[in-house]
């Protein structure tokens, strides 16, 4: 949960200096956040390096710390009831931008002193992730699956695959492709009508 390369004292100092000139730990800049009145939900608006914004939400339950994360800035699917779709698709998020949403909330949950205060005893951890934020995850397939592999990797974030749910409007070729991935990620399909018409 390092905030800066200088905190990574398990790496040689020259490597930390090199990383500082070539990479970013947190590609997201917090623009604003809102805590629900009950203190069990936190929504954050992040600004991306190119100025686009995305949202993600932390939902606190008795035993679960569930994150709803975004996979795109905007969305191209055009669902008429969705506020995100009104602006269209700005761009796909990178793997790093997807993972960074989870890491940002993980840092918050791990630090008892971190603001804002929400109704959960800390330190604690992220337990569940749902890709139901801005964008259609199956429309950004490669970056989403690269992120899912990082989040489930025992040497990285080590979240159980069964604790992740990917939501789609129903892009069938991508659902077929997902079936071959070998990770037991949950699938949620949003049905908007009983027929395609």
N, C-alpha and C positions, 0 to 999 in steps of 0.2 A: 504493500500500500504506500510505497514511497511517493512523495510529492515532488522530489527533485533528485537528479542523478547523484548529487553529492551525498545523499542519504544511503546510497547503495555501497556501503563500505566493504561488502564482500567482493566487489569488483576492483581491479587495479585502478589507481588514480588516473593514469594516462587514458584508460578506456573510458572512465567517467567523463573526463574532459572532452574526449572525442565524441561521446554520445551527446553531450550538451550542445555541441556545434552542429550535429547532424539529425537529431531526433527530438521528439516532444513526448513527454510522459502523458500529458493530458491535452489531447487535441480539442477539447471542449471548454468553452468559457461560460461560466454560470452567468446568465443574464438576469434571471429573477426566479424566485421560488415562492410557493404558496403552501401553507400548512392548513389542513382542514380544521374546523372548529373543534372536532373531537380529538384531534392530534394523531389520528391513525392513518392519515394519507398526506404525502408530500409530493407536490408536482414541481418539477424543475424545467425551466426553459434554458436551453443551451445555445450559445452562438458558436457556429463553426468558423474555421479560419477564413472562409470565403464570404462570411456575413450571413449566410442562411441560418435559420434556427430550427431546432427540433425540441420535442418534449419527451420526458420520461417521468414515470410516476412510481413511487414507493407506496405499497399498500401493506399495512401491518395487521396481522391477524393473531389469534392466540399463539399459534406455534410457527406460523409462516411469516416470512419477510419477502413479499413478492414484488418484483420489479416488472413494470410494463415498459418495454423499450421500443425505440424507433429503429427502422431499417432504411428509411429514405427521408430526405428533406422534401416534403410534399408527397403527392401520390398521383399516378397516372390512371388509376382504375375508374375514376369518374362516378363513384357511388353518390347519388344525389343527396343523400341524407348526411353525408360526411363533410365536416368543415375543412378537413385537410385537403379533400379532393377539389374544393372550390378553387384553390390556387394552382392546381396542376402539379406536375413533378418538377422540382428544381434539379435534384440529382440524387444518385445513390449514395449511401454512406459507405465509407471504407470499413474493412474489418476492424481497424483500430478505433474508429468512431463508435462502432457498435459495442465493442468490448469496453470502451472508456465509460459508457453510461453505467455499466454494471460496476466497474471499479470505483467510480465516483461515489455511488451509494454504499458500496462495501466499506470504503474509507469512513464514511459518515457513521455507519452502524458499528464499526470497530472502535470508534473513539468516543468515550463517554462525555468528553467536553465539547465535541464538535457541535456547531450550530447548524441548523435550527434544532430546537428541542422538539422531539416528537414523543408520542406516548408508547415508548418501548424502553425496557431496561437494557442498557448497553454496558459492556461490549456484546455484540451479537453479530450474526452474519446474514448474508443474502441466502435464502433457502430456495426460492423459485424465481424463474424468469419466464415472462410471456412476451412474445413478439407480436404485440397488438397495438403498438404505438403508431406513430406516423409512418405511412408507406405500406406497401405490399411486399412482405419478405420474399415471396417467390419471384418477384420481379427484380430482385437484387440477389439472386440465388447464390452466386459464387462467394460474395463477401459475407453473406449471412452464414453460409455453411463453414466458411473459414473461421468466423467468429464463434460459432457453436462448437467447433472442434477445440478452440482455445479455451472456451468456458468449461468444457467437460474434461479437458486434459488433466490427468492426475498431477502432472508437473507444472501446471499453470493454475487456473482458478479452481479446478476439481469439483465442479458442480455436477451432480448426477443428471444424466440425460433425461431420466424420467421426471425430473423437476423442471423441465423446460417444455413450453408449449409454443408452437408456431401456428399463427392464425393466417388464413388465406381466404380470398374471395372465391377460390376454386380454380386455380390455374392447373388444369389436369396434367399436362406434360411435366410440370414441375413436381406435382404430387407423385407421379410415377417415378420420377428421378429420385425424389426423397426416399421412396421405398427401398432404393438400392444403396443408401448411404451407410447403413450398418449402425446407426445411432438410434436408440429408442426414444426419440424426441416425440412428444405428444403433438397431434395434429388437430386443429380446430378449423372447421370450414364454415364460413358465414353464408348461410342460405338466405337470399333476399326474396325469393319467389319460388313457387313449385315447378315452374317451367323456365327454360332459357328465354322464351319470348317475354 
